[in-house]
Structure formats: structure tokens, C-alpha cells
Amino acid sequence: MNEYCSHCNYKFEKEPGYFFGAMYVNYGLTVAQGIATYVIAQFFFKETFDLRIIPIIAVVIIAMASINIRLSRLLWIYMFKNYSM
């Protein structure tokens, strides 16, 4: 991979530790998915809080983990993109 863009001289490689903030975005996405899964799953159970919902939430969170990592990094990059170029 090139270090700089040949057209606009944009530096592709970020400094070490740049993506630490993406962990917070990933946490927010995971919590939002857990809450959304609970809201959707509660309609399928008679009780307000049924313990069978917890494994459903866990499966959804684990299934979406690899997508959340990529999405959180993408969101983190676009939050700090310099649009003045």
C-alpha cells in the first residue's frame, strides 16, 4: 500500500493508537444492537422479561461482531475526515 496518495498527497497510514476510539463506537453499536434485539424478541414471549431472550441477544451480538468492528472503524475514520481538501 502506498504511504501517500499520488494525486492529493493524503497520508493513508494513521498514527499508532488511532483506532482506539473506534472501540467506543463498537461498544455503542453493540449496545444498540442488544437493545434492538431485546425489543424485537420480547414480542415473541408472554412475560415481560424472559431469560430465554439472553441467549438470543448473545447470538446476535456474536454474529454481528465482525461487521461491527469494520463498521466502527469506518465510522471513526469518517468522523475525523478532513473535508477541506
PDB file as gemmi writes it, atoms N, CA and C in Angstrom:
CRYST1    1.000    1.000    1.000  90.00  90.00  90.00 P 1                      
ATOM      1  N   MET A   1       0.836  -1.180   0.000  1.00  0.00           N  
ATOM      2  CA  MET A   1       0.000   0.000   0.000  1.00  0.00           C  
ATOM      3  C   MET A   1       0.881   1.243   0.000  1.00  0.00           C  
ATOM      4  N   ASN A   2       0.485   2.212  -0.769  1.00  0.00           N  
ATOM      5  CA  ASN A   2       1.237   3.464  -0.818  1.00  0.00           C  
ATOM      6  C   ASN A   2       1.081   4.217   0.494  1.00  0.00           C  
ATOM      7  N   GLU A   3       2.138   4.927   0.867  1.00  0.00           N  
ATOM      8  CA  GLU A   3       2.080   5.705   2.103  1.00  0.00           C  
ATOM      9  C   GLU A   3       1.276   6.990   1.902  1.00  0.00           C  
ATOM     10  N   TYR A   4       1.425   7.625   0.718  1.00  0.00           N  
ATOM     11  CA  TYR A   4       0.707   8.852   0.398  1.00  0.00           C  
ATOM     12  C   TYR A   4      -0.013   8.710  -0.935  1.00  0.00           C  
ATOM     13  N   CYS A   5      -1.092   9.451  -1.110  1.00  0.00           N  
ATOM     14  CA  CYS A   5      -1.813   9.478  -2.379  1.00  0.00           C  
ATOM     15  C   CYS A   5      -0.996  10.266  -3.394  1.00  0.00           C  
ATOM     16  N   SER A   6      -0.866   9.733  -4.594  1.00  0.00           N  
ATOM     17  CA  SER A   6      -0.071  10.411  -5.625  1.00  0.00           C  
ATOM     18  C   SER A   6      -0.788  11.645  -6.167  1.00  0.00           C  
ATOM     19  N   HIS A   7      -2.082  11.735  -5.982  1.00  0.00           N  
ATOM     20  CA  HIS A   7      -2.858  12.856  -6.515  1.00  0.00           C  
ATOM     21  C   HIS A   7      -2.970  14.013  -5.516  1.00  0.00           C  
ATOM     22  N   CYS A   8      -3.375  13.715  -4.274  1.00  0.00           N  
ATOM     23  CA  CYS A   8      -3.632  14.791  -3.306  1.00  0.00           C  
ATOM     24  C   CYS A   8      -2.671  14.786  -2.122  1.00  0.00           C  
ATOM     25  N   ASN A   9      -1.730  13.836  -2.088  1.00  0.00           N  
ATOM     26  CA  ASN A   9      -0.733  13.730  -1.025  1.00  0.00           C  
ATOM     27  C   ASN A   9      -1.356  13.416   0.341  1.00  0.00           C  
ATOM     28  N   TYR A  10      -2.516  12.735   0.355  1.00  0.00           N  
ATOM     29  CA  TYR A  10      -3.172  12.331   1.594  1.00  0.00           C  
ATOM     30  C   TYR A  10      -2.414  11.153   2.209  1.00  0.00           C  
ATOM     31  N   LYS A  11      -2.146  11.217   3.501  1.00  0.00           N  
ATOM     32  CA  LYS A  11      -1.426  10.141   4.181  1.00  0.00           C  
ATOM     33  C   LYS A  11      -2.409   9.028   4.540  1.00  0.00           C  
ATOM     34  N   PHE A  12      -2.187   7.832   4.004  1.00  0.00           N  
ATOM     35  CA  PHE A  12      -3.092   6.716   4.225  1.00  0.00           C  
ATOM     36  C   PHE A  12      -2.920   6.080   5.599  1.00  0.00           C  
ATOM     37  N   GLU A  13      -1.697   6.002   6.068  1.00  0.00           N  
ATOM     38  CA  GLU A  13      -1.429   5.333   7.342  1.00  0.00           C  
ATOM     39  C   GLU A  13      -1.662   6.304   8.496  1.00  0.00           C  
ATOM     40  N   LYS A  14      -2.435   5.871   9.468  1.00  0.00           N  
ATOM     41  CA  LYS A  14      -2.724   6.704  10.632  1.00  0.00           C  
ATOM     42  C   LYS A  14      -1.681   6.444  11.713  1.00  0.00           C  
ATOM     43  N   GLU A  15      -1.621   7.338  12.688  1.00  0.00           N  
ATOM     44  CA  GLU A  15      -0.660   7.180  13.768  1.00  0.00           C  
ATOM     45  C   GLU A  15      -1.043   5.985  14.651  1.00  0.00           C  
ATOM     46  N   PRO A  16      -0.089   5.433  15.393  1.00  0.00           N  
ATOM     47  CA  PRO A  16      -0.397   4.311  16.285  1.00  0.00           C  
ATOM     48  C   PRO A  16      -1.434   4.732  17.333  1.00  0.00           C  
ATOM     49  N   GLY A  17      -2.394   3.888  17.559  1.00  0.00           N  
ATOM     50  CA  GLY A  17      -3.433   4.179  18.532  1.00  0.00           C  
ATOM     51  C   GLY A  17      -4.597   4.969  17.973  1.00  0.00           C  
ATOM     52  N   TYR A  18      -4.612   5.207  16.676  1.00  0.00           N  
ATOM     53  CA  TYR A  18      -5.687   5.999  16.068  1.00  0.00           C  
ATOM     54  C   TYR A  18      -7.053   5.327  16.244  1.00  0.00           C  
ATOM     55  N   PHE A  19      -7.080   4.013  16.138  1.00  0.00           N  
ATOM     56  CA  PHE A  19      -8.353   3.306  16.168  1.00  0.00           C  
ATOM     57  C   PHE A  19      -8.801   2.908  17.577  1.00  0.00           C  
ATOM     58  N   PHE A  20      -8.140   3.403  18.624  1.00  0.00           N  
ATOM     59  CA  PHE A  20      -8.618   3.119  19.983  1.00  0.00           C  
ATOM     60  C   PHE A  20     -10.006   3.696  20.201  1.00  0.00           C  
ATOM     61  N   GLY A  21     -10.287   4.823  19.621  1.00  0.00           N  
ATOM     62  CA  GLY A  21     -11.601   5.438  19.747  1.00  0.00           C  
ATOM     63  C   GLY A  21     -12.700   4.637  19.075  1.00  0.00           C  
ATOM     64  N   ALA A  22     -12.316   3.835  18.078  1.00  0.00           N  
ATOM     65  CA  ALA A  22     -13.305   3.003  17.395  1.00  0.00           C  
ATOM     66  C   ALA A  22     -13.865   1.933  18.324  1.00  0.00           C  
ATOM     67  N   MET A  23     -13.134   1.617  19.388  1.00  0.00           N  
ATOM     68  CA  MET A  23     -13.650   0.651  20.365  1.00  0.00           C  
ATOM     69  C   MET A  23     -14.898   1.201  21.050  1.00  0.00           C  
ATOM     70  N   TYR A  24     -14.936   2.508  21.305  1.00  0.00           N  
ATOM     71  CA  TYR A  24     -16.112   3.115  21.921  1.00  0.00           C  
ATOM     72  C   TYR A  24     -17.293   3.119  20.964  1.00  0.00           C  
ATOM     73  N   VAL A  25     -17.019   3.360  19.696  1.00  0.00           N  
ATOM     74  CA  VAL A  25     -18.068   3.306  18.684  1.00  0.00           C  
ATOM     75  C   VAL A  25     -18.597   1.878  18.580  1.00  0.00           C  
ATOM     76  N   ASN A  26     -17.694   0.897  18.613  1.00  0.00           N  
ATOM     77  CA  ASN A  26     -18.081  -0.511  18.555  1.00  0.00           C  
ATOM     78  C   ASN A  26     -18.948  -0.872  19.753  1.00  0.00           C  
ATOM     79  N   TYR A  27     -18.590  -0.382  20.933  1.00  0.00           N  
ATOM     80  CA  TYR A  27     -19.392  -0.638  22.134  1.00  0.00           C  
ATOM     81  C   TYR A  27     -20.793  -0.054  21.975  1.00  0.00           C  
ATOM     82  N   GLY A  28     -20.880   1.163  21.464  1.00  0.00           N  
ATOM     83  CA  GLY A  28     -22.184   1.783  21.254  1.00  0.00           C  
ATOM     84  C   GLY A  28     -23.036   1.014  20.260  1.00  0.00           C  
ATOM     85  N   LEU A  29     -22.418   0.543  19.173  1.00  0.00           N  
ATOM     86  CA  LEU A  29     -23.147  -0.262  18.189  1.00  0.00           C  
ATOM     87  C   LEU A  29     -23.646  -1.569  18.806  1.00  0.00           C  
ATOM     88  N   THR A  30     -22.800  -2.198  19.615  1.00  0.00           N  
ATOM     89  CA  THR A  30     -23.163  -3.472  20.230  1.00  0.00           C  
ATOM     90  C   THR A  30     -24.310  -3.288  21.221  1.00  0.00           C  
ATOM     91  N   VAL A  31     -24.260  -2.245  22.016  1.00  0.00           N  
ATOM     92  CA  VAL A  31     -25.342  -1.975  22.965  1.00  0.00           C  
ATOM     93  C   VAL A  31     -26.639  -1.685  22.216  1.00  0.00           C  
ATOM     94  N   ALA A  32     -26.561  -0.892  21.153  1.00  0.00           N  
ATOM     95  CA  ALA A  32     -27.753  -0.583  20.368  1.00  0.00           C  
ATOM     96  C   ALA A  32     -28.347  -1.840  19.741  1.00  0.00           C  
ATOM     97  N   GLN A  33     -27.493  -2.743  19.255  1.00  0.00           N  
ATOM     98  CA  GLN A  33     -28.000  -3.993  18.684  1.00  0.00           C  
ATOM     99  C   GLN A  33     -28.610  -4.890  19.755  1.00  0.00           C  
ATOM    100  N   GLY A  34     -28.015  -4.895  20.942  1.00  0.00           N  
ATOM    101  CA  GLY A  34     -28.578  -5.684  22.036  1.00  0.00           C  
ATOM    102  C   GLY A  34     -29.940  -5.181  22.449  1.00  0.00           C  
ATOM    103  N   ILE A  35     -30.092  -3.867  22.548  1.00  0.00           N  
ATOM    104  CA  ILE A  35     -31.381  -3.292  22.914  1.00  0.00           C  
ATOM    105  C   ILE A  35     -32.411  -3.536  21.820  1.00  0.00           C  
ATOM    106  N   ALA A  36     -32.017  -3.358  20.570  1.00  0.00           N  
ATOM    107  CA  ALA A  36     -32.941  -3.600  19.454  1.00  0.00           C  
ATOM    108  C   ALA A  36     -33.362  -5.063  19.404  1.00  0.00           C  
ATOM    109  N   THR A  37     -32.432  -5.974  19.669  1.00  0.00           N  
ATOM    110  CA  THR A  37     -32.770  -7.400  19.683  1.00  0.00           C  
ATOM    111  C   THR A  37     -33.741  -7.708  20.809  1.00  0.00           C  
ATOM    112  N   TYR A  38     -33.539  -7.108  21.974  1.00  0.00           N  
ATOM    113  CA  TYR A  38     -34.457  -7.311  23.097  1.00  0.00           C  
ATOM    114  C   TYR A  38     -35.849  -6.805  22.761  1.00  0.00           C  
ATOM    115  N   VAL A  39     -35.936  -5.611  22.171  1.00  0.00           N  
ATOM    116  CA  VAL A  39     -37.239  -5.032  21.832  1.00  0.00           C  
ATOM    117  C   VAL A  39     -37.973  -5.910  20.818  1.00  0.00           C  
ATOM    118  N   ILE A  40     -37.249  -6.413  19.837  1.00  0.00           N  
ATOM    119  CA  ILE A  40     -37.885  -7.281  18.835  1.00  0.00           C  
ATOM    120  C   ILE A  40     -38.252  -8.636  19.439  1.00  0.00           C  
ATOM    121  N   ALA A  41     -37.364  -9.212  20.265  1.00  0.00           N  
ATOM    122  CA  ALA A  41     -37.607 -10.558  20.803  1.00  0.00           C  
ATOM    123  C   ALA A  41     -38.695 -10.590  21.861  1.00  0.00           C  
ATOM    124  N   GLN A  42     -38.928  -9.484  22.556  1.00  0.00           N  
ATOM    125  CA  GLN A  42     -39.919  -9.506  23.621  1.00  0.00           C  
ATOM    126  C   GLN A  42     -41.334  -9.713  23.104  1.00  0.00           C  
ATOM    127  N   PHE A  43     -41.569  -9.420  21.836  1.00  0.00           N  
ATOM    128  CA  PHE A  43     -42.899  -9.639  21.268  1.00  0.00           C  
ATOM    129  C   PHE A  43     -43.220 -11.115  21.081  1.00  0.00           C  
ATOM    130  N   PHE A  44     -42.207 -11.966  21.113  1.00  0.00           N  
ATOM    131  CA  PHE A  44     -42.410 -13.390  20.901  1.00  0.00           C  
ATOM    132  C   PHE A  44     -42.551 -14.168  22.202  1.00  0.00           C  
ATOM    133  N   PHE A  45     -42.491 -13.488  23.344  1.00  0.00           N  
ATOM    134  CA  PHE A  45     -42.596 -14.142  24.649  1.00  0.00           C  
ATOM    135  C   PHE A  45     -43.737 -13.507  25.436  1.00  0.00           C  
ATOM    136  N   LYS A  46     -44.363 -14.305  26.292  1.00  0.00           N  
ATOM    137  CA  LYS A  46     -45.514 -13.822  27.054  1.00  0.00           C  
ATOM    138  C   LYS A  46     -45.098 -12.919  28.210  1.00  0.00           C  
ATOM    139  N   GLU A  47     -44.008 -13.263  28.889  1.00  0.00           N  
ATOM    140  CA  GLU A  47     -43.567 -12.479  30.030  1.00  0.00           C  
ATOM    141  C   GLU A  47     -42.797 -11.245  29.560  1.00  0.00           C  
ATOM    142  N   THR A  48     -42.747 -10.229  30.439  1.00  0.00           N  
ATOM    143  CA  THR A  48     -42.032  -9.001  30.093  1.00  0.00           C  
ATOM    144  C   THR A  48     -40.552  -9.265  29.904  1.00  0.00           C  
ATOM    145  N   PHE A  49     -39.956  -9.985  30.854  1.00  0.00           N  
ATOM    146  CA  PHE A  49     -38.546 -10.348  30.718  1.00  0.00           C  
ATOM    147  C   PHE A  49     -38.431 -11.847  30.904  1.00  0.00           C  
ATOM    148  N   ASP A  50     -38.127 -12.540  29.838  1.00  0.00           N  
ATOM    149  CA  ASP A  50     -37.949 -13.987  29.861  1.00  0.00           C  
ATOM    150  C   ASP A  50     -36.462 -14.269  29.697  1.00  0.00           C  
ATOM    151  N   LEU A  51     -35.923 -15.163  30.505  1.00  0.00           N  
ATOM    152  CA  LEU A  51     -34.489 -15.451  30.454  1.00  0.00           C  
ATOM    153  C   LEU A  51     -34.049 -16.083  29.133  1.00  0.00           C  
ATOM    154  N   ARG A  52     -34.983 -16.569  28.352  1.00  0.00           N  
ATOM    155  CA  ARG A  52     -34.626 -17.134  27.053  1.00  0.00           C  
ATOM    156  C   ARG A  52     -34.229 -16.067  26.048  1.00  0.00           C  
ATOM    157  N   ILE A  53     -34.463 -14.803  26.379  1.00  0.00           N  
ATOM    158  CA  ILE A  53     -34.070 -13.715  25.482  1.00  0.00           C  
ATOM    159  C   ILE A  53     -32.555 -13.492  25.524  1.00  0.00           C  
ATOM    160  N   ILE A  54     -31.935 -13.768  26.663  1.00  0.00           N  
ATOM    161  CA  ILE A  54     -30.492 -13.513  26.820  1.00  0.00           C  
ATOM    162  C   ILE A  54     -29.644 -14.290  25.815  1.00  0.00           C  
ATOM    163  N   PRO A  55     -29.872 -15.603  25.613  1.00  0.00           N  
ATOM    164  CA  PRO A  55     -29.077 -16.301  24.580  1.00  0.00           C  
ATOM    165  C   PRO A  55     -29.334 -15.768  23.165  1.00  0.00           C  
ATOM    166  N   ILE A  56     -30.543 -15.313  22.912  1.00  0.00           N  
ATOM    167  CA  ILE A  56     -30.844 -14.745  21.598  1.00  0.00           C  
ATOM    168  C   ILE A  56     -30.022 -13.479  21.378  1.00  0.00           C  
ATOM    169  N   ILE A  57     -29.969 -12.621  22.403  1.00  0.00           N  
ATOM    170  CA  ILE A  57     -29.172 -11.403  22.313  1.00  0.00           C  
ATOM    171  C   ILE A  57     -27.696 -11.752  22.124  1.00  0.00           C  
ATOM    172  N   ALA A  58     -27.206 -12.742  22.860  1.00  0.00           N  
ATOM    173  CA  ALA A  58     -25.801 -13.142  22.763  1.00  0.00           C  
ATOM    174  C   ALA A  58     -25.468 -13.656  21.363  1.00  0.00           C  
ATOM    175  N   VAL A  59     -26.349 -14.434  20.777  1.00  0.00           N  
ATOM    176  CA  VAL A  59     -26.108 -14.962  19.427  1.00  0.00           C  
ATOM    177  C   VAL A  59     -26.055 -13.825  18.411  1.00  0.00           C  
ATOM    178  N   VAL A  60     -26.962 -12.871  18.540  1.00  0.00           N  
ATOM    179  CA  VAL A  60     -26.967 -11.738  17.608  1.00  0.00           C  
ATOM    180  C   VAL A  60     -25.685 -10.920  17.757  1.00  0.00           C  
ATOM    181  N   ILE A  61     -25.257 -10.662  18.990  1.00  0.00           N  
ATOM    182  CA  ILE A  61     -24.049  -9.873  19.217  1.00  0.00           C  
ATOM    183  C   ILE A  61     -22.812 -10.592  18.666  1.00  0.00           C  
ATOM    184  N   ILE A  62     -22.717 -11.890  18.893  1.00  0.00           N  
ATOM    185  CA  ILE A  62     -21.573 -12.651  18.384  1.00  0.00           C  
ATOM    186  C   ILE A  62     -21.598 -12.726  16.859  1.00  0.00           C  
ATOM    187  N   ALA A  63     -22.781 -12.896  16.285  1.00  0.00           N  
ATOM    188  CA  ALA A  63     -22.894 -12.984  14.830  1.00  0.00           C  
ATOM    189  C   ALA A  63     -22.533 -11.656  14.151  1.00  0.00           C  
ATOM    190  N   MET A  64     -22.811 -10.549  14.816  1.00  0.00           N  
ATOM    191  CA  MET A  64     -22.559  -9.235  14.229  1.00  0.00           C  
ATOM    192  C   MET A  64     -21.194  -8.653  14.606  1.00  0.00           C  
ATOM    193  N   ALA A  65     -20.390  -9.370  15.364  1.00  0.00           N  
ATOM    194  CA  ALA A  65     -19.124  -8.827  15.882  1.00  0.00           C  
ATOM    195  C   ALA A  65     -18.166  -8.412  14.768  1.00  0.00           C  
ATOM    196  N   SER A  66     -17.976  -9.257  13.772  1.00  0.00           N  
ATOM    197  CA  SER A  66     -17.020  -8.918  12.712  1.00  0.00           C  
ATOM    198  C   SER A  66     -17.511  -7.737  11.872  1.00  0.00           C  
ATOM    199  N   ILE A  67     -18.809  -7.623  11.693  1.00  0.00           N  
ATOM    200  CA  ILE A  67     -19.363  -6.482  10.956  1.00  0.00           C  
ATOM    201  C   ILE A  67     -19.219  -5.211  11.785  1.00  0.00           C  
ATOM    202  N   ASN A  68     -19.451  -5.319  13.106  1.00  0.00           N  
ATOM    203  CA  ASN A  68     -19.340  -4.151  13.977  1.00  0.00           C  
ATOM    204  C   ASN A  68     -17.921  -3.596  14.018  1.00  0.00           C  
ATOM    205  N   ILE A  69     -16.935  -4.462  14.003  1.00  0.00           N  
ATOM    206  CA  ILE A  69     -15.547  -3.998  14.037  1.00  0.00           C  
ATOM    207  C   ILE A  69     -15.251  -3.156  12.805  1.00  0.00           C  
ATOM    208  N   ARG A  70     -15.617  -3.649  11.653  1.00  0.00           N  
ATOM    209  CA  ARG A  70     -15.356  -2.909  10.413  1.00  0.00           C  
ATOM    210  C   ARG A  70     -16.175  -1.617  10.344  1.00  0.00           C  
ATOM    211  N   LEU A  71     -17.436  -1.712  10.752  1.00  0.00           N  
ATOM    212  CA  LEU A  71     -18.306  -0.542  10.701  1.00  0.00           C  
ATOM    213  C   LEU A  71     -17.844   0.540  11.681  1.00  0.00           C  
ATOM    214  N   SER A  72     -17.397   0.137  12.858  1.00  0.00           N  
ATOM    215  CA  SER A  72     -16.943   1.126  13.837  1.00  0.00           C  
ATOM    216  C   SER A  72     -15.675   1.825  13.368  1.00  0.00           C  
ATOM    217  N   ARG A  73     -14.765   1.101  12.729  1.00  0.00           N  
ATOM    218  CA  ARG A  73     -13.565   1.743  12.180  1.00  0.00           C  
ATOM    219  C   ARG A  73     -13.928   2.697  11.048  1.00  0.00           C  
ATOM    220  N   LEU A  74     -14.862   2.296  10.218  1.00  0.00           N  
ATOM    221  CA  LEU A  74     -15.307   3.158   9.126  1.00  0.00           C  
ATOM    222  C   LEU A  74     -15.942   4.434   9.667  1.00  0.00           C  
ATOM    223  N   LEU A  75     -16.808   4.305  10.656  1.00  0.00           N  
ATOM    224  CA  LEU A  75     -17.431   5.473  11.262  1.00  0.00           C  
ATOM    225  C   LEU A  75     -16.396   6.363  11.939  1.00  0.00           C  
ATOM    226  N   TRP A  76     -15.409   5.761  12.594  1.00  0.00           N  
ATOM    227  CA  TRP A  76     -14.366   6.529  13.271  1.00  0.00           C  
ATOM    228  C   TRP A  76     -13.537   7.325  12.267  1.00  0.00           C  
ATOM    229  N   ILE A  77     -13.217   6.720  11.141  1.00  0.00           N  
ATOM    230  CA  ILE A  77     -12.452   7.434  10.106  1.00  0.00           C  
ATOM    231  C   ILE A  77     -13.258   8.611   9.577  1.00  0.00           C  
ATOM    232  N   TYR A  78     -14.539   8.405   9.301  1.00  0.00           N  
ATOM    233  CA  TYR A  78     -15.341   9.463   8.716  1.00  0.00           C  
ATOM    234  C   TYR A  78     -15.693  10.564   9.710  1.00  0.00           C  
ATOM    235  N   MET A  79     -15.615  10.300  11.005  1.00  0.00           N  
ATOM    236  CA  MET A  79     -15.845  11.359  11.972  1.00  0.00           C  
ATOM    237  C   MET A  79     -14.707  12.367  11.951  1.00  0.00           C  
ATOM    238  N   PHE A  80     -13.502  11.932  11.579  1.00  0.00           N  
ATOM    239  CA  PHE A  80     -12.349  12.817  11.601  1.00  0.00           C  
ATOM    240  C   PHE A  80     -11.777  13.087  10.224  1.00  0.00           C  
ATOM    241  N   LYS A  81     -12.561  12.850   9.187  1.00  0.00           N  
ATOM    242  CA  LYS A  81     -12.106  13.121   7.822  1.00  0.00           C  
ATOM    243  C   LYS A  81     -12.027  14.622   7.613  1.00  0.00           C  
ATOM    244  N   ASN A  82     -10.965  15.033   6.971  1.00  0.00           N  
ATOM    245  CA  ASN A  82     -10.780  16.453   6.663  1.00  0.00           C  
ATOM    246  C   ASN A  82     -11.404  16.734   5.301  1.00  0.00           C  
ATOM    247  N   TYR A  83     -12.502  17.476   5.287  1.00  0.00           N  
ATOM    248  CA  TYR A  83     -13.214  17.762   4.039  1.00  0.00           C  
ATOM    249  C   TYR A  83     -12.736  19.034   3.362  1.00  0.00           C  
ATOM    250  N   SER A  84     -11.690  19.650   3.865  1.00  0.00           N  
ATOM    251  CA  SER A  84     -11.222  20.910   3.298  1.00  0.00           C  
ATOM    252  C   SER A  84     -10.339  20.722   2.072  1.00  0.00           C  
ATOM    253  N   MET A  85      -9.985  19.496   1.733  1.00  0.00           N  
ATOM    254  CA  MET A  85      -9.115  19.250   0.571  1.00  0.00           C  
ATOM    255  C   MET A  85      -9.847  19.447  -0.713  1.00  0.00           C  
TER     256      MET A  85                                                      
END                                                                             
